[in-house]
Amino acid sequence: MVDLQSQYEHIKQEVDAGIREVIESAAFIKGPKVTEFQRHLEAYTGAKHVIPVGNGTDALQIALMGLGLQRGDEVITPTFTFIATAEVVALLGLTPVVVDVDWETMNMDIESVRRAITPRTKAIVPVHLFGQCANMEALMALAKEHHLYVVEDACQAIGAQYTFANGDTKQAGTIGHIGCTSFFPSKNLGCYGDGGAIFTNDDALADKMRAIANHGCRVRYHHDEVGVNSRLDSIQAAILDAKLPHLNDYIAARQRAAAYYDKAFADCEALLIPGREPHSTHVFHQYTLRVLGADRDAVREGLAERGIPAMVYYPVPLHQQNAYRDPRYKDGDFPVAERLAACVLSLPMHTELDNEQLKYITDNVIELCRK
């Protein structure tokens, strides 16, 4: 699904030099490399504040803690996504409220969000799934109307650009009150371990979340908030800082691979290519097909037999997960998400795909879909 070894070979000198610098300095925790990467990421994204943390899930948890929500407050999130989004809501004693998604973009459906808002709703967590922003202009307007916070889960969409009706452009994660991202190795900007970051343009929120990530501490041994211990270590920061100047090139490589896939599958009646959010670029963390005229699982098994990995993200929507079963929801309440879970298939997507590999993948997908 990804080829991190080949990617490393292209940036080996920068990565190795950064790691060596950290080791020689012995500044492994909160060292200067973390601050350097933070400043560079602020410049890249346009976020006023970037707070590096231990991973993307921590970023989401700290973001919600920073908002000061109370036990039982409702947080709206899509049911078709990775579990972390609902997990942090539940861990904090908040109430996850799930909504359906759009069939084409696979992102949060705005009308479903509107219907889900109650007097107890305090926040919306849109997930920019697979690499493109949700309909943020509509979501921000809805949030403003109901006095709600918006926390963007941009863990799969760093570098995606959203264009508003007035022509203004912002990056994924910098539109809502808070944004969160992950640096898991397979992400478009990934480290060689765990890592994450929080974005905000709000000075007070930044101060509070920075303290929460440091055991609730602003001054050493003085703890003003209930906090956690979540930090990006210096070696991972050095790796990310070496990769960041290449991120736009990585995105362009993914987009070229996606364009090849789009063209190859355009006339295959069994497949629907990924729909696009009209106001967002797509950075293709995943290239996810909808397999409608063939047996999705048989296609996946056939690809595996031919040495082609393929994944199903995500086979079980949140409302059908045992840990999050809720009497408010029953099977069939979220028909789009349930249909997607039964038909999505993600193909290899990374910066090192060449035309020979892409042809082998697409030829085999089409052949298996026609069986």
C-alpha positions as CSV (number, residue, x, y, z in Angstrom):
1,M,0.0,0.0,0.0
2,V,2.9,2.3,0.7
3,D,6.6,2.3,-0.2
4,L,8.4,4.1,2.5
5,Q,11.8,2.5,1.8
6,S,12.0,3.9,-1.7
7,Q,10.8,7.3,-0.5
8,Y,13.6,7.3,2.1
9,E,16.3,6.6,-0.5
10,H,15.4,10.0,-2.1
11,I,15.8,11.9,1.1
12,K,18.3,9.7,3.0
13,Q,20.9,12.5,3.4
14,E,18.5,15.0,4.9
15,V,16.8,12.4,7.2
16,D,20.1,10.9,8.4
17,A,21.6,14.3,9.1
18,G,18.6,15.4,11.1
19,I,18.6,12.2,13.2
20,R,22.4,12.4,13.7
21,E,22.0,16.0,14.9
22,V,19.5,15.0,17.5
23,I,21.6,12.1,18.7
24,E,24.7,14.2,19.0
25,S,22.8,16.9,20.9
26,A,21.1,14.4,23.2
27,A,18.0,16.7,23.1
28,F,15.6,13.9,22.6
29,I,12.5,15.5,24.3
30,K,11.4,19.1,23.6
31,G,14.6,19.7,21.8
32,P,15.3,22.5,19.2
33,K,14.3,20.2,16.3
34,V,10.7,20.1,17.6
35,T,10.6,23.9,17.7
36,E,12.1,24.1,14.2
37,F,9.6,21.7,12.8
38,Q,6.7,23.5,14.5
39,R,7.7,26.9,13.0
40,H,8.1,25.4,9.6
41,L,4.7,23.7,9.7
42,E,3.1,26.9,10.9
43,A,4.6,28.6,7.8
44,Y,3.5,25.8,5.5
45,T,-0.1,25.6,6.8
46,G,-0.7,29.3,7.7
47,A,-1.8,28.2,11.2
48,K,-0.9,30.8,13.8
49,H,-0.2,28.0,16.3
50,V,1.0,24.4,15.8
51,I,1.3,22.2,18.8
52,P,3.2,19.0,18.2
53,V,1.9,16.0,20.1
54,G,2.4,12.2,20.4
55,N,-0.1,11.1,17.7
56,G,-3.3,12.0,15.9
57,T,-5.6,10.5,18.5
58,D,-3.9,12.5,21.2
59,A,-4.4,15.6,19.0
60,L,-8.2,15.0,18.9
61,Q,-8.4,14.3,22.6
62,I,-6.4,17.3,23.6
63,A,-8.5,19.5,21.2
64,L,-11.8,18.4,22.9
65,M,-10.3,18.8,26.3
66,G,-9.2,22.3,25.4
67,L,-12.8,23.3,24.6
68,G,-13.9,22.6,28.2
69,L,-16.8,20.4,27.2
70,Q,-18.8,18.8,30.0
71,R,-19.8,15.2,30.6
72,G,-22.8,14.4,28.4
73,D,-22.3,17.2,25.9
74,E,-22.9,15.9,22.4
75,V,-20.2,15.9,19.6
76,I,-21.3,15.1,16.0
77,T,-19.0,13.1,13.8
78,P,-19.5,10.9,10.7
79,T,-20.2,7.2,11.2
80,F,-18.0,6.2,8.2
81,T,-14.5,6.9,9.5
82,F,-11.7,5.5,11.7
83,I,-12.7,4.7,15.3
84,A,-10.4,7.4,16.9
85,T,-12.9,10.2,16.2
86,A,-15.6,8.6,18.4
87,E,-13.1,7.0,20.7
88,V,-11.8,10.3,22.2
89,V,-15.4,11.6,22.5
90,A,-16.4,8.6,24.6
91,L,-13.2,8.6,26.6
92,L,-13.9,12.1,27.8
93,G,-17.4,11.2,28.9
94,L,-19.0,13.1,26.0
95,T,-21.7,11.7,23.8
96,P,-20.8,10.7,20.3
97,V,-23.6,11.5,17.8
98,V,-22.9,10.0,14.4
99,V,-24.3,11.1,11.1
100,D,-24.3,9.8,7.5
101,V,-21.9,10.8,4.8
102,D,-22.1,11.9,1.1
103,W,-22.1,9.1,-1.4
104,E,-19.7,10.8,-3.8
105,T,-17.1,12.5,-1.5
106,M,-17.6,10.0,1.5
107,N,-17.4,13.0,3.8
108,M,-19.9,14.2,6.4
109,D,-23.3,15.0,4.9
110,I,-24.4,18.5,5.8
111,E,-28.1,17.9,6.1
112,S,-27.5,14.9,8.3
113,V,-25.5,17.2,10.6
114,R,-28.3,19.7,10.6
115,R,-30.8,17.1,11.7
116,A,-28.5,15.8,14.4
117,I,-28.1,19.1,16.3
118,T,-29.9,19.3,19.6
119,P,-29.6,21.7,22.6
120,R,-26.9,19.5,24.0
121,T,-24.7,19.6,20.9
122,K,-21.5,21.5,21.5
123,A,-19.1,20.5,18.7
124,I,-18.8,19.1,15.2
125,V,-15.8,16.9,14.2
126,P,-15.7,16.6,10.4
127,V,-13.3,14.1,9.1
128,H,-11.5,15.0,5.8
129,L,-11.6,11.4,4.7
130,F,-9.1,9.9,2.3
131,G,-7.5,13.3,1.5
132,Q,-10.1,16.0,0.7
133,C,-11.9,18.5,2.9
134,A,-15.5,18.1,3.9
135,N,-17.9,20.9,2.9
136,M,-16.3,23.3,5.4
137,E,-18.0,26.5,4.3
138,A,-21.5,25.0,4.9
139,L,-20.3,23.4,8.1
140,M,-18.8,26.6,9.5
141,A,-22.0,28.5,8.7
142,L,-24.1,25.8,10.5
143,A,-21.7,25.9,13.5
144,K,-22.0,29.7,13.7
145,E,-25.8,29.5,13.5
146,H,-25.9,27.1,16.4
147,H,-22.9,28.5,18.4
148,L,-20.9,25.2,18.0
149,Y,-17.2,24.5,17.9
150,V,-15.6,22.8,14.9
151,V,-12.7,20.5,15.3
152,E,-11.3,19.3,12.0
153,D,-9.9,15.8,11.8
154,A,-7.4,16.4,9.1
155,C,-5.3,13.4,9.8
156,Q,-5.6,12.2,6.2
157,A,-5.6,15.5,4.4
158,I,-2.6,17.6,5.3
159,G,-1.8,19.9,2.4
160,A,-5.4,19.9,1.0
161,Q,-6.6,23.3,0.0
162,Y,-10.2,24.5,0.5
163,T,-11.5,27.4,-1.5
164,F,-14.4,29.5,-0.2
165,A,-17.1,31.1,-2.3
166,N,-15.3,34.5,-2.0
167,G,-12.1,33.0,-3.4
168,D,-10.3,32.7,0.0
169,T,-8.2,29.6,0.4
170,K,-7.2,27.8,3.5
171,Q,-5.5,24.5,4.3
172,A,-7.2,21.5,5.8
173,G,-7.0,21.8,9.6
174,T,-6.9,25.6,9.7
175,I,-10.5,26.4,8.9
176,G,-12.3,25.3,12.1
177,H,-11.6,26.4,15.7
178,I,-9.1,23.6,16.0
179,G,-7.5,21.2,13.5
180,C,-5.8,17.9,14.2
181,T,-3.4,15.8,12.1
182,S,-1.4,12.6,12.3
183,F,2.1,11.8,11.3
184,F,1.6,8.0,11.3
185,P,4.3,6.6,8.9
186,S,1.8,5.9,6.0
187,K,0.4,9.5,6.1
188,N,1.2,11.9,3.3
189,L,3.6,13.6,5.8
190,G,4.6,10.7,8.0
191,C,7.4,10.1,10.5
192,Y,9.1,6.8,11.4
193,G,7.0,6.2,14.5
194,D,4.1,8.0,16.0
195,G,3.4,11.7,15.9
196,G,0.7,14.3,15.5
197,A,-0.1,18.0,15.7
198,I,-2.8,20.4,16.6
199,F,-3.6,23.6,14.7
200,T,-5.4,26.8,15.9
201,N,-5.5,30.5,15.3
202,D,-6.9,31.2,18.7
203,D,-4.3,32.3,21.2
204,A,-6.2,31.3,24.3
205,L,-7.0,27.8,23.0
206,A,-3.4,27.4,21.9
207,D,-2.2,28.3,25.4
208,K,-4.6,25.9,27.1
209,M,-4.0,23.0,24.7
210,R,-0.2,23.4,25.0
211,A,-0.6,23.2,28.7
212,I,-2.9,20.2,28.6
213,A,-0.4,18.3,26.4
214,N,2.2,18.9,29.1
215,H,0.5,17.5,32.1
216,G,-1.6,20.7,32.4
217,C,1.5,22.6,33.2
218,R,2.7,26.0,32.0
219,V,5.3,26.5,34.7
220,R,7.2,23.4,35.8
221,Y,5.6,21.6,38.7
222,H,2.6,24.0,38.7
223,H,-0.4,22.3,37.1
224,D,-3.4,24.5,36.3
225,E,-5.3,22.0,34.1
226,V,-6.0,18.3,34.1
227,G,-3.6,17.3,31.4
228,V,-1.9,14.4,29.6
229,N,1.6,13.6,28.5
230,S,1.7,13.9,24.8
231,R,4.7,15.1,22.8
232,L,6.5,14.7,19.5
233,D,10.0,13.5,20.2
234,S,13.0,15.2,18.6
235,I,14.0,12.4,16.3
236,Q,10.5,12.2,14.7
237,A,10.5,16.0,14.4
238,A,13.8,15.9,12.5
239,I,12.4,13.3,10.1
240,L,9.3,15.4,9.5
241,D,11.3,18.5,9.0
242,A,13.3,16.7,6.4
243,K,10.1,15.6,4.6
244,L,8.1,18.8,4.9
245,P,9.9,20.6,2.0
246,H,8.9,17.7,-0.2
247,L,5.3,17.5,0.8
248,N,3.9,19.4,-2.2
249,D,5.9,17.1,-4.5
250,Y,4.5,14.1,-2.6
251,I,1.0,15.4,-3.1
252,A,1.6,16.0,-6.8
253,A,2.9,12.4,-7.2
254,R,-0.2,11.0,-5.5
255,Q,-2.4,13.2,-7.7
256,R,-0.7,11.9,-10.8
257,A,-1.3,8.3,-9.7
258,A,-4.9,9.1,-9.0
259,A,-5.3,10.6,-12.5
260,Y,-3.9,7.4,-14.0
261,Y,-6.4,5.4,-11.9
262,D,-9.3,7.7,-12.9
263,K,-8.6,7.3,-16.6
264,A,-8.0,3.6,-16.4
265,F,-11.3,2.9,-14.6
266,A,-13.5,5.5,-16.4
267,D,-15.1,2.9,-18.7
268,C,-15.3,0.0,-16.2
269,E,-19.0,-0.3,-15.4
270,A,-18.3,-2.3,-12.2
271,L,-16.4,0.6,-10.6
272,L,-17.0,4.1,-9.4
273,I,-13.9,6.3,-9.0
274,P,-13.6,8.6,-6.0
275,G,-16.0,11.6,-6.1
276,R,-14.5,15.0,-5.6
277,E,-15.6,17.8,-3.2
278,P,-15.8,20.8,-5.7
279,H,-14.2,23.3,-3.3
280,S,-11.3,21.1,-2.1
281,T,-8.2,19.7,-3.7
282,H,-7.6,16.0,-3.0
283,V,-4.2,14.9,-1.7
284,F,-5.1,11.2,-2.0
285,H,-4.0,9.7,1.3
286,Q,-6.1,6.8,-0.1
287,Y,-7.5,6.1,-3.6
288,T,-10.8,4.5,-2.8
289,L,-13.0,2.8,-5.4
290,R,-16.6,1.8,-5.0
291,V,-17.0,-1.7,-6.4
292,L,-20.7,-2.1,-7.4
293,G,-20.7,-4.6,-10.3
294,A,-18.5,-7.2,-8.8
295,D,-17.8,-9.0,-5.6
296,R,-15.5,-6.6,-3.7
297,D,-14.0,-9.2,-1.4
298,A,-13.3,-11.6,-4.3
299,V,-11.6,-8.7,-6.2
300,R,-9.5,-8.0,-3.1
301,E,-8.5,-11.7,-2.7
302,G,-7.7,-11.9,-6.4
303,L,-5.4,-8.9,-6.2
304,A,-3.6,-10.4,-3.2
305,E,-3.0,-13.6,-5.1
306,R,-1.3,-11.4,-7.8
307,G,0.9,-9.5,-5.4
308,I,-1.3,-6.4,-5.3
309,P,-2.3,-5.2,-1.8
310,A,-5.8,-3.6,-1.4
311,M,-7.5,-2.5,1.8
312,V,-11.1,-1.9,3.0
313,Y,-11.3,1.4,4.9
314,Y,-13.7,1.0,6.7
315,P,-15.7,-2.3,6.8
316,V,-17.8,-1.5,9.9
317,P,-19.3,2.0,10.5
318,L,-19.1,3.4,14.0
319,H,-22.8,2.8,14.8
320,Q,-22.3,-0.9,14.1
321,Q,-19.1,-1.3,16.2
322,N,-19.8,-3.3,19.4
323,A,-18.1,-0.7,21.6
324,Y,-20.3,2.1,20.3
325,R,-23.7,0.4,19.9
326,D,-26.4,2.9,20.9
327,P,-30.1,2.3,21.3
328,R,-30.7,5.5,19.3
329,Y,-29.3,3.9,16.2
330,K,-30.2,0.7,14.3
331,D,-29.0,-1.0,11.2
332,G,-30.3,0.9,8.2
333,D,-30.3,4.4,9.8
334,F,-27.2,5.4,7.9
335,P,-27.7,3.9,4.5
336,V,-24.9,5.6,2.6
337,A,-22.3,4.7,5.2
338,E,-23.5,1.1,5.3
339,R,-23.5,0.8,1.5
340,L,-19.9,2.3,1.4
341,A,-18.7,-0.2,4.0
342,A,-19.9,-3.0,1.8
343,C,-18.3,-1.8,-1.5
344,V,-15.2,0.4,-0.9
345,L,-11.8,-0.8,-1.9
346,S,-8.6,1.2,-1.5
347,L,-5.7,0.6,-4.0
348,P,-2.0,1.2,-3.5
349,M,-1.3,4.9,-3.2
350,H,2.0,6.5,-2.5
351,T,4.7,8.7,-3.9
352,E,6.8,6.0,-5.6
353,L,4.2,4.5,-8.0
354,D,5.3,4.4,-11.6
355,N,3.4,3.8,-14.8
356,E,4.4,0.2,-15.0
357,Q,3.1,-0.5,-11.5
358,L,-0.1,1.5,-12.1
359,K,-0.7,-0.4,-15.4
360,Y,-0.3,-3.8,-13.6
361,I,-2.6,-2.8,-10.8
362,T,-5.3,-1.3,-13.1
363,D,-5.2,-4.2,-15.6
364,N,-5.7,-6.7,-12.9
365,V,-8.5,-4.8,-11.1
366,I,-10.4,-4.5,-14.4
367,E,-9.9,-8.1,-15.3
368,L,-11.1,-9.3,-11.8
369,C,-14.1,-7.0,-12.0
370,R,-15.2,-8.5,-15.3
371,K,-15.0,-12.1,-14.1
